[in-house]
Amino acid sequence: MDKSFFDQVVDRKGTNSSKWDGLKNVYGTDDAIPMWVADMDFRSPPEVVEAIKERAQHGIFGYTTVDEQYYAEVARWWQRRHGWDVKHDWIVTSPGTISALSVAVRTFTSPGDGIIIQPPVYPPFERTVRLAGRQVLYNQLMLNNSGRYTMNLEDLDKQLSQGAKMFIFCSPHNPVGRVWNKEELKELAAVLSKYEDVVIFDDELWADFVFPPNVHYPLLNVAPELAKRTITATSVSKTFNLAGLENTNLFIPDEQLRKTFEEAMFALALNKTNLFAIVATKAAYSCGEPWLDLLLDYLQENLQFIKTFLQEKMPTVSVIEPEGTYLAWFDIRQLHMSSAEVSQKLLHEGKVAVEEGTMFGPGGEGFLRVNYAMPRTLLKQALEGMSKALA
């Protein structure tokens, strides 16, 4: 296999794809290139596809249990890729990250409690908190003059001192693309360590999408003192384009925290994963590394293609330099139009569906989130549509 694998254009229409088949419902048209939902227009590793096929050919799909190999492959992956010695008994499976977050919010906080998020950030964080009857507290990221986002730890400290009960952390950060460095994580941990009753939900789903020279550091590897109250969410699905299998692995080192969480998951019948998620996880983590390394190279080339295109054809639009993920945070402030206006213009005149920055909360106006995990021919077509719309 080489990088040409990712040049293949695969027709996803009619496959129950949220990204493609959901366009009409969300955007009012299906005549657009979707750059919104955060999955990739690339086939998963062939070894994963073959493993699923082989298991399907068995023909019996009874009740499922997670085997020891599953836990071993998850642990080996995190040790090999991120230097974190994850113990097998820390691992708790869940049908998804947001379902796990919802359970955590309802289990470890009470109605009316304050929960801190760091916008602009993944919209389901805020939605989950509000639907649980908790108060959303914004610890907004700061964008400096060099175009780099940083955390406002002074404000975080203030909000924690006023009684917030949970902190939701996104690392790497969706949508701004920050990969928090070790010093930043240490400084964050120094603040969090002062408030021992605050539960930390640490979303590390994007850990495998990091561009050199940046390095992903698991929060608990840098700050093990936070382990007694931290739930770390990870998933093979983001890395290997398996979101439809709905599987998240949660790492919970503290026995009491883990027991309480598992009981809450059991009470809601959310304590099981599915057969094909088990098969796919084992195949991906044992055989998918060469595929991932090629993918990361391809994504960096896509990013460079975007930056060059914008400089040459759309100089009033720029990209906040991402250190990870496959999401470009387009800076459209020089257009002097709202994110909604630009998004609609791109949709109707450029035939491209993107997400308005305002969806991601405070600090999102003047930006768009653009998913560029697609074959380069499709990416070129989308950018040409944008250029035409904004000409």
C-alpha positions in Angstrom: 0.0 0.0 0.0 1.1 3.6 -0.7 -0.5 7.0 -0.4 -2.4 6.5 -3.7 -4.8 4.4 -1.6 -6.3 7.7 -0.3 -6.7 9.1 -3.8 -9.6 6.6 -4.4 -12.9 8.4 -4.6 -15.5 6.2 -3.0 -19.2 6.9 -3.5 -20.8 7.0 -0.1 -24.3 8.1 -1.1 -26.9 5.5 -0.2 -24.8 4.0 2.5 -26.6 5.6 5.5 -23.8 8.1 5.8 -24.6 11.0 8.1 -22.1 13.1 6.2 -23.5 12.4 2.7 -27.0 11.1 3.1 -27.8 13.6 5.9 -27.0 16.6 3.8 -30.6 17.1 2.6 -32.0 17.1 6.1 -29.4 19.5 7.6 -28.5 21.8 4.7 -31.7 21.5 2.6 -29.8 20.2 -0.4 -27.8 17.1 -1.4 -26.0 18.9 -4.2 -22.9 19.8 -2.2 -19.6 18.4 -1.2 -19.9 17.7 2.5 -17.0 19.0 4.7 -18.9 19.0 7.9 -19.3 15.7 9.9 -15.9 14.6 11.3 -15.4 11.3 9.5 -13.2 10.6 6.5 -13.9 9.8 2.9 -11.3 7.1 3.0 -11.7 3.3 3.3 -10.6 1.8 6.6 -7.4 -0.4 6.5 -7.9 -3.5 4.4 -6.9 -5.7 7.3 -9.9 -4.3 9.3 -12.3 -4.8 6.4 -11.1 -8.4 6.0 -11.4 -9.1 9.7 -15.0 -7.9 9.7 -15.8 -9.9 6.6 -14.3 -13.1 8.1 -16.3 -12.7 11.3 -19.5 -12.0 9.3 -19.0 -15.1 7.3 -19.3 -17.1 10.5 -23.0 -16.4 10.3 -23.9 -16.4 14.0 -24.1 -13.0 15.8 -25.1 -13.9 19.3 -24.5 -12.0 22.6 -21.0 -10.7 22.8 -18.2 -10.5 25.4 -15.0 -8.6 25.2 -12.0 -10.9 25.2 -8.5 -10.4 26.7 -6.9 -9.8 23.3 -9.1 -6.7 22.9 -7.8 -5.1 26.1 -4.2 -6.1 25.3 -4.3 -4.5 21.8 -5.8 -1.3 23.2 -3.1 -1.1 25.9 -0.3 -2.0 23.5 -1.4 0.8 21.1 -1.3 3.5 23.8 2.0 2.3 25.0 3.5 2.2 21.6 2.1 5.4 20.1 1.8 7.6 23.2 4.1 6.1 25.9 1.2 5.5 28.3 1.1 2.3 30.3 -2.6 1.7 30.4 -3.7 -1.1 32.7 -6.2 -3.6 31.4 -8.6 -3.1 34.3 -8.7 0.7 33.6 -10.5 0.1 30.3 -14.3 0.5 30.2 -16.1 0.2 26.9 -19.0 2.5 25.8 -21.2 2.9 22.7 -19.8 6.4 22.2 -18.0 9.3 23.8 -21.0 11.5 24.2 -23.1 8.8 25.8 -20.2 8.3 28.2 -20.0 12.0 28.9 -23.7 12.1 29.5 -23.5 9.4 32.0 -20.5 11.0 33.7 -22.3 14.4 33.9 -25.4 12.8 35.5 -23.4 10.6 37.8 -20.7 12.9 39.2 -22.6 16.3 39.3 -26.1 17.4 40.3 -28.7 19.6 38.6 -27.6 23.2 38.5 -23.9 22.4 39.0 -21.4 24.3 36.9 -19.5 22.4 34.2 -16.6 24.1 32.4 -15.9 23.7 28.7 -13.3 25.5 26.6 -14.9 27.1 23.5 -14.8 27.3 20.6 -15.3 23.5 21.1 -17.2 20.5 19.9 -20.9 21.4 20.2 -22.1 18.2 21.9 -20.2 19.1 25.0 -22.4 22.1 25.6 -25.6 20.3 24.5 -24.9 17.4 26.8 -24.4 19.6 29.8 -27.5 21.7 29.1 -29.8 18.7 28.5 -28.7 17.3 31.9 -29.9 20.5 33.6 -26.4 21.6 34.5 -24.9 25.1 34.0 -22.4 25.6 31.2 -19.4 27.7 32.2 -17.2 29.0 29.4 -13.5 29.1 29.8 -12.9 30.5 26.3 -9.6 29.9 24.5 -7.5 32.9 23.7 -6.3 33.6 20.1 -3.0 35.5 20.2 -1.6 37.8 17.5 0.4 35.0 15.9 -2.7 33.0 15.3 -2.3 30.4 18.0 -4.9 29.4 20.6 -3.9 29.2 24.3 -5.8 28.4 27.5 -6.9 31.1 29.9 -5.8 29.4 33.1 -6.4 32.5 35.2 -10.1 32.4 34.2 -10.2 28.7 34.7 -8.9 29.0 38.2 -11.5 31.7 39.0 -14.4 29.5 37.7 -13.1 26.5 39.6 -12.8 28.6 42.8 -16.5 29.5 42.4 -17.6 25.9 42.7 -17.6 24.3 39.3 -17.9 20.5 39.6 -16.6 19.2 36.3 -14.1 20.2 33.7 -14.4 18.9 30.1 -11.0 18.9 28.3 -10.4 18.4 24.6 -6.9 17.2 23.7 -6.1 17.5 20.8 -8.6 20.3 20.5 -11.6 20.1 18.1 -12.0 22.5 16.2 -9.0 24.7 16.6 -6.4 22.0 16.1 -4.2 22.6 19.1 -2.0 19.8 20.4 -1.3 20.9 24.0 2.4 20.6 24.8 3.8 19.1 28.0 4.4 22.5 29.6 0.8 23.6 29.0 -0.5 20.4 30.4 1.6 20.8 33.5 0.3 24.3 34.0 -3.3 23.1 33.5 -2.7 20.3 36.0 -1.3 22.8 38.6 -4.7 24.6 38.5 -6.8 21.5 38.5 -4.9 20.0 41.4 -6.1 22.8 43.7 -9.7 21.5 43.4 -9.9 17.9 44.5 -13.7 17.6 44.1 -13.7 18.5 40.4 -14.2 15.5 38.0 -12.2 15.7 34.8 -13.6 14.3 31.5 -10.6 14.2 29.2 -11.5 13.7 25.5 -8.5 12.4 23.7 -10.2 11.0 20.6 -7.9 12.9 18.3 -4.7 11.6 19.9 -3.5 9.8 16.8 -4.0 12.8 14.5 -0.9 14.8 15.4 1.5 16.4 12.9 5.3 16.6 13.5 7.0 18.1 15.4 4.0 18.1 17.7 3.5 15.3 20.1 0.4 14.2 21.9 0.9 13.8 25.7 -1.9 12.0 27.5 -3.0 14.2 30.4 -2.6 11.5 33.0 0.9 10.7 31.8 1.9 14.3 32.5 -0.1 14.7 35.6 -0.7 11.3 37.3 -1.8 13.1 40.4 -5.2 13.8 38.6 -5.9 10.1 38.1 -8.3 9.7 41.1 -10.9 11.9 39.4 -10.2 11.7 35.6 -12.0 9.8 32.9 -10.1 9.7 29.6 -12.1 9.0 26.5 -10.3 7.4 23.5 -11.5 5.6 20.4 -10.3 3.5 17.6 -13.2 4.8 15.5 -11.8 8.3 15.0 -8.4 7.0 14.0 -9.4 4.3 11.6 -12.7 5.7 10.3 -15.0 3.3 12.1 -17.4 5.7 13.7 -20.4 3.7 12.5 -19.4 0.8 14.8 -20.0 3.1 17.8 -17.3 2.2 20.3 -15.3 4.2 22.8 -12.7 3.1 25.2 -12.6 4.9 28.5 -9.5 4.8 30.7 -10.4 5.2 34.4 -7.4 4.4 36.7 -9.2 5.0 40.0 -11.0 1.9 41.2 -13.8 3.7 43.0 -14.4 6.2 40.2 -14.4 3.4 37.7 -16.8 1.3 39.8 -19.3 4.2 40.2 -19.2 4.9 36.5 -19.6 1.3 35.5 -22.6 0.9 37.7 -24.2 4.0 36.1 -23.5 2.6 32.7 -24.9 -0.7 33.6 -28.1 0.9 35.0 -28.7 2.5 31.5 -27.7 -0.7 29.6 -24.7 1.2 28.1 -22.1 -1.1 29.4 -21.7 -3.2 26.2 -19.9 -2.7 22.9 -20.9 -4.5 19.7 -19.4 -7.6 18.1 -17.9 -5.9 15.0 -16.4 -3.1 17.1 -14.5 -5.7 19.0 -13.3 -7.4 15.8 -12.4 -4.1 14.2 -10.5 -2.7 17.2 -8.3 -5.8 17.5 -7.5 -5.7 13.8 -6.9 -2.0 13.6 -4.6 -1.8 16.6 -2.7 -4.9 15.6 -2.4 -4.3 11.8 -3.4 -0.7 11.1 -0.3 1.3 12.0 1.3 1.4 8.5 -2.1 2.7 7.1 -2.2 5.4 9.7 1.3 6.6 9.0 0.5 6.9 5.3 -2.8 8.7 6.2 -1.0 11.3 8.3 1.3 12.1 5.5 -1.6 12.4 3.1 -3.5 14.7 5.5 -0.5 17.0 5.8 -0.3 17.2 2.0 -4.0 18.0 1.9 -3.4 20.8 4.5 -0.6 22.2 2.5 -2.7 22.1 -0.7 -5.4 24.1 1.2 -2.9 26.7 2.4 -1.4 27.1 -1.1 -4.8 27.4 -2.7 -6.0 30.0 -0.3 -2.9 32.1 -0.7 -3.2 32.0 -4.5 -7.0 32.1 -5.0 -8.6 33.3 -1.8 -6.1 35.6 0.1 -8.8 37.0 2.4 -9.3 33.6 3.9 -6.6 31.8 6.0 -6.3 28.8 8.1 -5.4 28.8 11.8 -2.4 26.4 11.6 -3.5 23.1 13.0 -1.1 20.9 15.0 -3.4 17.9 14.7 -6.9 16.6 13.7 -8.1 16.7 10.1 -10.2 19.8 10.7 -9.2 23.2 9.3 -10.4 26.3 11.2 -10.9 28.8 8.4 -10.4 32.4 9.5 -12.9 34.4 7.4 -12.9 37.7 9.4 -11.4 39.7 6.5 -14.5 38.9 4.5 -16.5 41.2 6.8 -19.5 38.8 6.7 -20.9 36.6 9.4 -20.1 32.9 9.6 -23.7 32.1 8.7 -23.6 34.4 5.6 -20.3 32.9 4.4 -21.6 29.3 5.0 -24.7 29.9 3.1 -22.8 31.5 0.2 -20.5 28.5 0.0 -23.4 26.2 0.1 -25.6 27.8 -2.6 -22.9 29.2 -4.9 -20.0 27.0 -4.2 -21.8 23.7 -3.6 -19.8 23.0 -0.4 -21.2 22.3 3.0 -19.1 23.5 6.0 -19.9 24.3 9.6 -20.4 27.8 11.0 -17.9 28.8 13.7 -20.8 30.0 15.9 -21.9 26.3 16.3 -18.8 25.9 18.5 -19.7 28.6 21.0 -18.1 31.8 22.1 -15.1 32.7 19.9 -16.5 30.9 16.9 -17.9 33.9 15.0 -15.6 34.8 12.0 -14.5 31.1 11.5 -15.6 28.0 9.7 -14.8 24.3 10.5 -13.8 22.5 7.3 -13.1 18.7 7.2 -10.4 18.0 4.7 -10.1 14.2 5.1 -11.0 13.4 1.5 -9.2 12.5 -1.7 -7.3 15.4 -3.2 -9.4 15.6 -6.3 -12.5 16.1 -4.2 -10.7 18.6 -2.1 -9.6 20.5 -5.1 -13.2 20.5 -6.4 -14.5 21.8 -3.1 -11.9 24.6 -2.9 -12.7 25.7 -6.5 -16.3 25.9 -5.5 -15.4 28.1 -2.5 -13.3 30.3 -4.7 -16.1 30.8 -7.2 -18.6 31.6 -4.4 -16.4 34.2 -2.8 -15.0 35.8 -6.0 
